[in-house]
């Protein structure tokens, strides 16, 4: 399993608490009040690793191996009751609490940090793909160990899109299709396998027949493949009782909606080729298919369920036919949002 060290420097912590004093012998004095504990200039660190998620087979989770905390100063102040009596005992109190406080705070804060990371990575468990298609769910839990290198971190997410009411769909039985983690001399890249897009075509074709038009019926799901210069989509449609194969050029079209913490990768389609058939106006049919596919593309596509806090629309698509992947590459801070 890969490991990584996480550091949080210059941390200032204030804890508010209630205290109670109860003497066990005569004269059985009882007192209570409130107090504050301040830890200044703390440096917290944790060693984490990625491991199999026992609660979710096939997915990963981040775990803490150990935590440490160093700080310049620890102060405690008691208020209320007869707290002035106990001020002289603060050194004794701090000495007895010091180790417990260090362990508690480092585990709590680092645990919260790791919890946020896992929460972000697993956001897609029940994320609806689109407002108008609440039953279409995008799965976005990460499925392999975190890769940490010199100046980079790589995460691999599941790309499944499925119908929430039919989790036994045969498309999900094909298994995962790994991505080779090629490194670019860039600040960020997001790589998406062709099967992730074909999964979307499959769901919208099978359950919604989204790609059939007014004058034609789509016989099979559109099938996308990457070339070294772009992407082609092949589909078979039937018009006037005749089936023909159509190929479309697919140019990436990127959508960001940070208000919903999601983004979407779709395509803008252009005509490439169509079979000829007797009695069929091939050019008119091809134009109709292109127009309809572009209309559908405005409401569908591959969704990613996390906020990159960058403008993904400015990223450069790079196609890899050998790995069957499209990589969106960005050089920050040019693409960073102004805030």
Secondary structure, 3 states (H helix, E strand, C coil): CCEEEEEEEEEEEEEEEEEEEECCCCCCCEEEEEEEEEEEEEEEEEEEEEEECCCCCCCEEEEEEEEEEECCEEEEEEECCCHHHHHHHHHHHHHHHHHHHHHHHHHHHHHHHHHHHHHHHCHHHHEEEECCEEEEEECCCECCCCEEECCEEECCECCCEEECCCCCCHHHHHCCCCCCCCCCCCCEEEEEEHHHHHHHHHHHHHHHCCCCCCCCEECCCCEEEECCCCEEEEEEEEECCEEEEEEEEEEEEEEEEHHHCEEEEEEEEEEEEECCCCCCCHHHHHHHHHHHHHHHHCCCCEEECCCCCECHHHCEEEEECCCCEEEEEECCCCCECCC
